[in-house]
């Protein structure tokens, strides 16, 4: 749940705020470098910073984090990217309905772009149905509107 990830994010930010001197500089340099590589090269790893800085973040969750998932509500892009670089792993965003037993759309592990829920999983068919009485049509430009049917 995004609420849990937000709490983890807040705790890490609080710890980073307490750092001083060289430790503060190194932690900020590590995070900024890793965010740059995430944006430009879609990679979560940077061996030097992972060994010196990020292993302390990973230890918060046990040290062996390989993949994380979120759903049930949107999560802020900056929080998501920050946690991806801190824990050196992809965080998959999912979307679905209770009726479809949750995840109908999920981001791919190698997709480093945050802010979307990815495409439908292989066993799901998605359709956008027009609702003329509400003025929603799939031909609305620039963003089609309507009822999402799974």
Buried (B, 14 or more C-beta within 10 A) or exposed (E): EBEEBBEBBEEBEEEBEEEEEEEEEBBEEBBEBBBEBBEEEEEBEBEEBBEEBBEEBBEBEEEEBEEBEBBEEEBBEEBBBBBBBBBBBBBBBBBBEEEEEEBBBBBEEEBBEBEEBBBBEEEBEEEBEBEEEEEBBEEEEEEEBBEEEB
